[in-house]
Amino acid sequence: MNRDWLTRISALGLIVSASAALAGEPWEERVHKTHVDQTRYSGDLDPTRLNTLTGHGERLFKAKFTLHDGVGRPMATQAIIPTKRKRLPEKQFHRTAGLDANSCAGCHNDPVTGGAGDFSVNVFVSEGFTNADFDTTDPQFSNERNTNHLMGAGLIELLAREMTADLHAIRREALRAARSSAETQTRKLVTKGVQFGQIMAGPDGILDLSKTEGIDSDLVVRPFGQKGVMTSLRQFTINALNHHHGMQADERFGARWTGETDFDEDGVSGEISTGDISALVAWQATRPPPLQVTPEDPAWRAAAGKGDLLFDSVGCSSCHIRALPLEALSFEDPGPFDAAGTLRQGEVDAASTYNLELLDWARTLPRNTSNQIMVPLFGDLKRHAMTDRQVATLGNELLSQRFVERNVFQTSELWGIGSTAPYGHRGDLTTLDEVIRAHGGEGRESRDNYLALSDGDKSALIAFLKTLVIPE
């Protein structure tokens, strides 16, 4: 056992007291000095209040939290469900079990704050473990993941909410029709042009979900995480703060769910308030989306134009759908589908609501003839099997996460891909050519079509993908 770590834990109460005595001093080592009051940001937020809230969120996203803020979880694990450790960890920071970062921006920083991360900042999600004190990167103990970017994240969550609402409406209608007709009803699960299989509803109210595709049985589209298992930015943020920093949110680790105000027993209570989480969500939700740029170089411009056509002809756009229609840009936090352990709408007098349409970048989003916003994500928010017997490069995990098969991943949105190398779920593929060649399973046909192209056409397709960038 690391005696220095034990000493730091036992003395932490004194350290925090000393920090409090220095409050306001320029050299103070506590960086999270004022919690955000959730009640000040309920209801509709005008641009001024939204700017204030996102300002708090940006500060927290960039903050390098310290022991005085509550960094560390000596007697709690990284698990999503609050779980006690059986013993103190040998080290406070640990690449495999966490803590593994000083700040959110420590990983999400390429090419801008809120962006992606290099292989060096991979995380080990270790889903399902209650006491992950392992010291190996062997995939039998944890799933290693590269860092995704967060640009346009608010648009992604809004799309997922509308898609979930559509699927739930189809389910309700099927059940109603089955009851009224006394016959089994079959309905296709289609929303925004994306097919999630079908359901069969019996007159007795029993649903047959055996033919659903790429989604959980509750028909909730979960747009975040490489496996598509996170419902909202709020859930993602709470999980990440605990896992990577040991900063525990009151709404999950506080007295309501755990009966304790210092669940991780680090001597600091109330580390992250509900308002703090709301600020972090607001900052992420208002990140501008990536863009498609027109290259100044004439040769690149010509190649990208050809690659744009090839993207469709080889079948890439069957999963990497260029744009999905969005009805409205009003973002509510907490959202309509958050679960226990995450603040829910019924637990606040009024959700924080902000209109992304008022942001400068929103004015550049294209609209279709029905005046729907076309979100150019190059994705479908659906899970797919990505390996087969011949092409298994992306099947590099040995553990199932949240009951999602090991070789099944959500379609990666391609917007920003020109700025976010490396590639693959583990970030171990250095070029776009490599990751295309790695597509097996449901992506196999498109991959084979790509391989059948001439070298010049392959290069043109890469030239097109390189125009999908995150502005710096």
C-alpha positions as CSV (number, residue, x, y, z in Angstrom):
1,M,0.0,0.0,0.0
2,N,1.3,3.5,-0.9
3,R,1.9,5.2,2.5
4,D,2.0,8.7,0.9
5,W,-1.5,8.2,-0.4
6,L,-2.7,7.0,2.9
7,T,-1.2,10.0,4.6
8,R,-2.8,12.3,2.2
9,I,-6.2,10.8,2.7
10,S,-6.0,10.9,6.5
11,A,-4.8,14.5,6.5
12,L,-7.3,15.6,3.9
13,G,-9.7,17.2,6.4
14,L,-6.9,19.4,7.6
15,I,-5.9,20.3,4.0
16,V,-9.4,21.3,3.1
17,S,-9.7,23.5,6.2
18,A,-6.4,25.2,5.3
19,S,-7.6,25.8,1.8
20,A,-10.8,27.3,3.1
21,A,-8.8,29.7,5.2
22,L,-7.0,30.9,2.0
23,A,-10.2,31.4,0.1
24,G,-9.8,34.3,-2.4
25,E,-6.0,34.3,-2.3
26,P,-4.3,34.4,-5.7
27,W,-2.3,31.3,-4.9
28,E,-5.2,29.2,-3.6
29,E,-5.0,25.7,-4.9
30,R,-8.7,25.1,-5.0
31,V,-10.0,25.8,-8.5
32,H,-13.8,25.1,-8.1
33,K,-14.5,28.0,-5.7
34,T,-18.2,28.7,-6.3
35,H,-21.0,26.2,-7.1
36,V,-23.6,27.1,-9.7
37,D,-27.1,27.6,-8.2
38,Q,-29.5,25.5,-10.3
39,T,-32.5,27.6,-9.3
40,R,-31.0,30.6,-11.0
41,Y,-31.1,28.8,-14.4
42,S,-34.5,27.2,-14.5
43,G,-37.1,28.0,-17.2
44,D,-36.3,29.8,-20.5
45,L,-32.8,31.2,-20.6
46,D,-32.3,34.4,-22.5
47,P,-28.9,34.8,-24.3
48,T,-27.4,36.7,-21.3
49,R,-28.2,34.0,-18.8
50,L,-27.2,31.3,-21.2
51,N,-23.8,33.0,-21.8
52,T,-23.3,33.1,-18.0
53,L,-24.2,29.5,-17.6
54,T,-22.0,28.3,-20.5
55,G,-19.2,30.5,-19.0
56,H,-19.4,28.5,-15.8
57,G,-19.4,25.3,-17.8
58,E,-16.3,26.2,-19.8
59,R,-14.5,27.1,-16.6
60,L,-15.4,23.7,-15.1
61,F,-14.5,21.8,-18.3
62,K,-11.0,23.4,-18.3
63,A,-10.5,23.3,-14.6
64,K,-7.6,21.1,-13.3
65,F,-9.4,19.9,-10.2
66,T,-7.3,19.4,-7.0
67,L,-7.7,17.6,-3.7
68,H,-9.3,20.7,-2.2
69,D,-12.1,20.5,-4.8
70,G,-12.6,16.8,-4.1
71,V,-10.4,15.0,-6.6
72,G,-10.0,11.4,-5.7
73,R,-12.4,8.6,-4.7
74,P,-10.4,6.6,-2.2
75,M,-13.3,4.5,-1.1
76,A,-15.4,4.5,-4.2
77,T,-15.0,2.9,-7.6
78,Q,-15.5,4.3,-11.1
79,A,-18.7,2.4,-11.5
80,I,-21.8,4.2,-12.8
81,I,-23.9,2.9,-9.8
82,P,-22.4,4.3,-6.6
83,T,-20.1,1.5,-5.3
84,K,-17.8,1.3,-2.4
85,R,-14.2,0.0,-2.6
86,K,-13.2,-2.8,-0.4
87,R,-9.8,-1.2,0.3
88,L,-7.9,2.0,-0.5
89,P,-6.3,2.1,-3.9
90,E,-2.5,1.8,-4.0
91,K,-2.2,4.9,-6.1
92,Q,-4.5,7.9,-6.5
93,F,-4.0,8.2,-10.3
94,H,-4.0,5.1,-12.3
95,R,-4.3,4.8,-16.1
96,T,-6.4,1.7,-16.1
97,A,-8.7,2.1,-13.1
98,G,-8.6,5.9,-12.8
99,L,-8.2,8.6,-11.8
100,D,-6.7,9.2,-15.2
101,A,-7.1,12.9,-16.0
102,N,-6.8,16.3,-14.3
103,S,-9.4,18.0,-16.4
104,C,-12.1,17.3,-19.0
105,A,-10.0,19.4,-21.5
106,G,-7.0,17.2,-20.7
107,C,-8.5,14.6,-23.1
108,H,-11.0,16.6,-25.2
109,N,-8.6,19.1,-26.8
110,D,-7.8,18.2,-30.4
111,P,-7.9,20.5,-32.3
112,V,-9.8,22.7,-29.9
113,T,-11.2,22.4,-26.4
114,G,-14.1,20.0,-26.6
115,G,-12.4,18.1,-29.4
116,A,-11.0,14.6,-29.6
117,G,-7.9,13.0,-28.1
118,D,-4.8,11.2,-29.1
119,F,-4.1,7.5,-28.3
120,S,-2.2,8.7,-25.3
121,V,-5.4,9.8,-23.6
122,N,-7.4,6.5,-24.2
123,V,-9.7,5.5,-21.4
124,F,-10.4,2.1,-19.9
125,V,-14.2,2.0,-19.3
126,S,-14.2,-1.2,-17.3
127,E,-18.0,-1.4,-17.4
128,G,-19.6,-3.8,-14.9
129,F,-16.7,-3.8,-12.5
130,T,-17.4,-2.9,-8.9
131,N,-13.8,-2.7,-7.7
132,A,-11.5,-2.4,-10.7
133,D,-8.1,-2.3,-9.0
134,F,-6.4,-4.0,-11.9
135,D,-3.0,-2.9,-13.2
136,T,-3.0,-4.3,-16.7
137,T,-4.3,-3.1,-20.1
138,D,-5.3,-6.7,-21.0
139,P,-8.7,-6.4,-22.8
140,Q,-10.1,-9.2,-20.6
141,F,-10.2,-6.7,-17.8
142,S,-11.3,-3.5,-19.5
143,N,-12.4,-2.0,-22.8
144,E,-9.9,0.6,-24.1
145,R,-11.5,3.6,-26.0
146,N,-10.2,6.6,-27.8
147,T,-11.7,10.0,-27.0
148,N,-14.5,11.3,-29.2
149,H,-15.1,15.0,-29.9
150,L,-18.0,16.9,-28.4
151,M,-18.6,19.4,-31.2
152,G,-22.3,19.7,-32.1
153,A,-23.2,17.5,-29.2
154,G,-26.4,19.4,-28.4
155,L,-27.7,18.8,-32.0
156,I,-26.9,15.1,-31.6
157,E,-28.8,14.8,-28.3
158,L,-31.8,16.7,-29.8
159,L,-31.9,14.3,-32.8
160,A,-31.8,11.3,-30.4
161,R,-34.7,12.7,-28.3
162,E,-36.9,13.2,-31.4
163,M,-36.0,9.8,-32.7
164,T,-36.9,8.2,-29.3
165,A,-40.2,10.1,-29.2
166,D,-41.0,8.8,-32.7
167,L,-40.2,5.2,-31.8
168,H,-42.2,5.4,-28.6
169,A,-45.2,6.8,-30.6
170,I,-44.9,3.8,-33.0
171,R,-45.0,1.5,-30.0
172,R,-48.0,3.2,-28.5
173,E,-49.9,3.0,-31.8
174,A,-49.1,-0.6,-32.3
175,L,-50.4,-1.5,-28.8
176,R,-53.5,0.6,-29.3
177,A,-54.3,-1.1,-32.6
178,A,-53.7,-4.6,-31.3
179,R,-56.1,-4.0,-28.4
180,S,-58.8,-2.5,-30.6
181,S,-58.5,-5.1,-33.3
182,A,-57.8,-8.1,-31.1
183,E,-55.1,-9.1,-33.6
184,T,-51.3,-9.0,-33.5
185,Q,-50.0,-5.8,-35.1
186,T,-46.5,-5.5,-36.7
187,R,-44.9,-2.1,-37.1
188,K,-41.6,-1.0,-38.7
189,L,-39.5,1.1,-36.4
190,V,-38.4,3.9,-38.7
191,T,-37.5,7.4,-37.7
192,K,-35.8,10.1,-39.7
193,G,-35.1,7.5,-42.4
194,V,-33.3,5.2,-40.0
195,Q,-34.7,1.7,-39.6
196,F,-34.4,0.0,-36.2
197,G,-36.2,-3.3,-37.2
198,Q,-39.7,-4.0,-36.2
199,I,-42.0,-4.8,-33.3
200,M,-45.0,-7.0,-32.9
201,A,-47.8,-6.0,-30.4
202,G,-50.3,-8.6,-29.2
203,P,-53.9,-7.9,-28.1
204,D,-52.8,-8.9,-24.5
205,G,-50.3,-6.0,-24.5
206,I,-47.2,-8.2,-24.9
207,L,-44.5,-6.8,-27.2
208,D,-42.3,-9.0,-29.3
209,L,-39.0,-7.1,-29.6
210,S,-36.9,-9.9,-31.1
211,K,-36.6,-8.2,-34.4
212,T,-35.4,-4.8,-33.3
213,E,-32.1,-3.7,-34.6
214,G,-29.4,-1.5,-33.3
215,I,-31.2,-0.2,-30.2
216,D,-32.1,-1.3,-26.6
217,S,-35.5,-2.9,-25.8
218,D,-36.8,0.3,-24.3
219,L,-36.5,1.9,-27.7
220,V,-34.4,4.8,-26.4
221,V,-31.8,6.1,-28.8
222,R,-28.6,6.6,-26.8
223,P,-26.3,8.8,-28.9
224,F,-23.2,9.1,-26.7
225,G,-20.3,6.7,-26.3
226,Q,-18.7,4.5,-28.9
227,K,-21.2,1.7,-28.0
228,G,-24.2,4.1,-28.0
229,V,-25.0,3.5,-24.3
230,M,-25.3,7.1,-22.9
231,T,-28.7,8.7,-23.1
232,S,-27.7,12.3,-22.5
233,L,-24.8,14.8,-22.0
234,R,-25.9,15.0,-18.4
235,Q,-25.5,11.3,-17.8
236,F,-22.2,11.2,-19.7
237,T,-20.9,14.2,-17.7
238,I,-21.8,12.7,-14.3
239,N,-20.2,9.4,-15.2
240,A,-17.0,11.0,-16.6
241,L,-16.5,13.3,-13.6
242,N,-16.5,10.4,-11.2
243,H,-14.5,8.0,-13.4
244,H,-11.7,10.3,-14.6
245,H,-11.5,12.8,-11.7
246,G,-13.2,11.4,-8.6
247,M,-15.4,14.5,-8.6
248,Q,-18.8,13.1,-7.5
249,A,-22.1,14.8,-8.4
250,D,-24.6,15.3,-5.6
251,E,-27.5,14.1,-7.8
252,R,-26.1,10.6,-8.0
253,F,-23.6,10.2,-5.1
254,G,-25.2,12.5,-2.6
255,A,-27.6,11.8,0.3
256,R,-30.7,11.0,-1.7
257,W,-29.3,7.9,-3.4
258,T,-26.4,6.9,-1.0
259,G,-27.4,8.3,2.3
260,E,-24.0,10.1,2.5
261,T,-22.7,13.5,1.7
262,D,-19.2,12.3,1.2
263,F,-19.7,8.9,-0.5
264,D,-16.1,8.5,-1.7
265,E,-14.8,9.4,1.8
266,D,-12.2,11.9,0.6
267,G,-13.1,14.5,3.2
268,V,-14.9,16.8,0.8
269,S,-18.7,17.0,0.7
270,G,-20.8,18.4,-2.1
271,E,-18.1,18.3,-4.8
272,I,-20.3,18.9,-7.8
273,S,-23.8,20.5,-7.5
274,T,-26.7,20.0,-9.8
275,G,-26.1,23.5,-11.1
276,D,-22.5,22.6,-11.9
277,I,-23.6,19.7,-14.0
278,S,-26.1,21.9,-15.8
279,A,-23.3,24.4,-16.6
280,L,-21.2,21.7,-18.0
281,V,-24.1,20.3,-20.1
282,A,-24.9,23.8,-21.4
283,W,-21.3,24.4,-22.5
284,Q,-21.2,21.0,-24.3
285,A,-24.7,21.4,-25.8
286,T,-23.8,24.8,-27.4
287,R,-20.5,23.6,-29.0
288,P,-20.6,24.5,-32.7
289,P,-20.8,21.6,-35.1
290,P,-18.0,20.6,-37.4
291,L,-18.0,22.0,-41.0
292,Q,-17.4,20.8,-44.5
293,V,-14.9,23.2,-46.1
294,T,-14.0,23.8,-49.7
295,P,-10.2,23.3,-50.2
296,E,-8.3,26.3,-51.6
297,D,-6.0,23.9,-53.5
298,P,-7.5,23.3,-56.9
299,A,-6.3,19.6,-57.1
300,W,-7.7,18.9,-53.6
301,R,-11.0,20.6,-54.5
302,A,-11.4,18.5,-57.7
303,A,-10.5,15.3,-55.9
304,A,-12.9,16.1,-53.0
305,G,-15.7,16.7,-55.5
306,K,-15.1,13.3,-57.0
307,G,-14.9,11.7,-53.6
308,D,-18.1,13.3,-52.6
309,L,-19.9,11.2,-55.3
310,L,-17.9,8.1,-54.5
311,F,-19.0,8.3,-50.8
312,D,-22.6,7.5,-52.0
313,S,-21.7,5.1,-54.8
314,V,-19.6,2.7,-52.6
315,G,-22.3,2.7,-49.9
316,C,-20.8,4.7,-47.1
317,S,-23.9,6.9,-46.8
318,S,-26.1,3.9,-46.0
319,C,-24.9,4.2,-42.3
320,H,-23.0,7.4,-42.4
321,I,-26.1,9.3,-43.5
322,R,-25.1,12.8,-44.6
323,A,-27.8,14.7,-42.6
324,L,-30.8,13.9,-40.4
325,P,-33.8,16.3,-40.1
326,L,-34.4,18.0,-36.8
327,E,-37.7,19.7,-35.9
328,A,-36.6,22.1,-33.2
329,L,-33.5,23.6,-31.6
330,S,-34.9,24.1,-28.1
331,F,-32.7,22.2,-25.7
332,E,-34.1,21.2,-22.3
333,D,-31.9,20.1,-19.4
334,P,-32.7,17.7,-17.8
335,G,-34.0,16.0,-20.8
336,P,-37.1,13.8,-21.2
337,F,-35.4,10.5,-21.1
338,D,-32.9,10.8,-18.3
339,A,-33.0,7.9,-15.7
340,A,-32.5,7.6,-12.0
341,G,-29.1,8.8,-10.8
342,T,-29.4,11.7,-13.2
343,L,-31.5,14.7,-12.5
344,R,-34.9,14.3,-14.1
345,Q,-37.6,16.7,-15.2
346,G,-40.0,15.8,-12.5
347,E,-37.4,16.6,-9.9
348,V,-37.1,20.3,-10.8
349,D,-39.7,23.1,-10.9
350,A,-38.7,23.8,-14.5
351,A,-36.0,22.5,-16.8
352,S,-33.4,24.9,-18.1
353,T,-34.4,25.6,-21.6
354,Y,-32.3,27.4,-24.2
355,N,-32.8,27.9,-27.9
356,L,-29.8,26.9,-29.9
357,E,-31.3,28.7,-32.8
358,L,-30.1,32.0,-31.2
359,L,-26.5,31.0,-31.5
360,D,-24.5,32.4,-34.4
361,W,-23.4,29.0,-35.7
362,A,-27.0,27.7,-35.9
363,R,-27.9,30.3,-38.6
364,T,-25.5,28.4,-41.0
365,L,-27.3,25.1,-40.7
366,P,-29.2,24.1,-43.9
367,R,-32.9,23.4,-43.9
368,N,-35.0,21.2,-46.2
369,T,-38.2,22.1,-48.0
370,S,-40.2,21.3,-44.8
371,N,-38.1,23.9,-42.9
372,Q,-36.5,21.1,-40.8
373,I,-32.9,21.7,-39.7
374,M,-30.6,19.3,-41.5
375,V,-27.9,18.2,-39.1
376,P,-24.9,17.2,-41.2
377,L,-23.6,14.5,-38.8
378,F,-22.8,11.8,-41.3
379,G,-24.2,9.1,-39.0
380,D,-27.4,7.3,-38.1
381,L,-27.3,7.0,-34.2
382,K,-27.7,3.3,-34.6
383,R,-25.6,0.3,-33.5
384,H,-24.1,-2.1,-36.1
385,A,-22.0,-5.3,-36.0
386,M,-18.6,-4.2,-37.3
387,T,-16.8,-7.5,-37.7
388,D,-17.0,-10.8,-39.5
389,R,-14.8,-13.9,-39.8
390,Q,-12.6,-12.3,-42.4
391,V,-12.5,-8.7,-41.2
392,A,-12.2,-8.5,-37.4
393,T,-9.9,-5.5,-36.7
394,L,-12.6,-3.6,-34.9
395,G,-13.5,-6.5,-32.7
396,N,-10.8,-5.7,-30.2
397,E,-12.9,-6.0,-27.1
398,L,-13.5,-9.0,-24.8
399,L,-16.1,-7.6,-22.5
400,S,-19.7,-6.7,-23.3
401,Q,-20.7,-3.2,-22.2
402,R,-24.2,-2.6,-21.0
403,F,-25.4,-5.8,-22.7
404,V,-24.2,-4.6,-26.2
405,E,-22.4,-7.3,-28.1
406,R,-18.6,-7.0,-28.2
407,N,-18.4,-6.4,-31.9
408,V,-21.3,-4.0,-32.1
409,F,-20.7,-0.2,-32.1
410,Q,-22.7,2.8,-32.9
411,T,-22.0,4.4,-36.3
412,S,-19.3,7.0,-35.7
413,E,-20.4,10.5,-36.9
414,L,-17.9,11.5,-39.6
415,W,-18.3,15.3,-39.2
416,G,-15.0,16.5,-37.9
417,I,-13.2,13.3,-39.0
418,G,-10.6,15.3,-41.0
419,S,-9.4,16.8,-37.7
420,T,-9.6,13.9,-35.3
421,A,-7.0,11.2,-36.2
422,P,-6.4,8.5,-34.9
423,Y,-9.3,6.3,-35.8
424,G,-11.1,3.2,-34.6
425,H,-12.6,2.6,-31.2
426,R,-9.2,2.1,-29.7
427,G,-7.5,4.9,-31.7
428,D,-4.9,2.5,-33.1
429,L,-5.6,3.1,-36.8
430,T,-3.5,6.1,-38.1
431,T,-5.2,6.7,-41.4
432,L,-8.7,6.9,-42.9
433,D,-7.7,4.2,-45.4
434,E,-6.9,1.8,-42.5
435,V,-10.2,2.4,-40.8
436,I,-12.2,1.9,-44.0
437,R,-10.4,-1.3,-44.6
438,A,-11.2,-2.4,-41.1
439,H,-15.0,-2.3,-41.7
440,G,-16.5,-5.8,-41.5
441,G,-19.9,-7.1,-40.6
442,E,-22.6,-4.6,-41.7
443,G,-19.9,-2.4,-43.2
444,R,-18.3,-5.2,-45.2
445,E,-20.0,-4.5,-48.5
446,S,-19.0,-0.8,-48.5
447,R,-15.5,-1.7,-47.5
448,D,-15.2,-4.2,-50.4
449,N,-16.6,-1.6,-52.8
450,Y,-13.9,0.8,-51.6
451,L,-11.2,-1.8,-52.1
452,A,-12.4,-2.4,-55.7
453,L,-11.8,1.3,-56.5
454,S,-8.7,2.4,-58.4
455,D,-6.0,4.0,-56.3
456,G,-7.0,7.4,-57.6
457,D,-10.6,6.9,-56.6
458,K,-9.6,5.8,-53.1
459,S,-7.5,8.9,-52.8
460,A,-10.4,11.0,-53.9
461,L,-12.7,9.5,-51.3
462,I,-10.1,10.3,-48.6
463,A,-9.8,13.8,-50.0
464,F,-13.5,14.3,-49.5
465,L,-13.4,13.0,-45.9
466,K,-10.6,15.4,-45.2
467,T,-12.9,18.3,-45.9
468,L,-15.0,17.4,-42.8
469,V,-13.3,19.4,-40.2
470,I,-13.5,21.1,-36.8
471,P,-12.8,24.8,-37.2
472,E,-9.8,26.0,-35.2
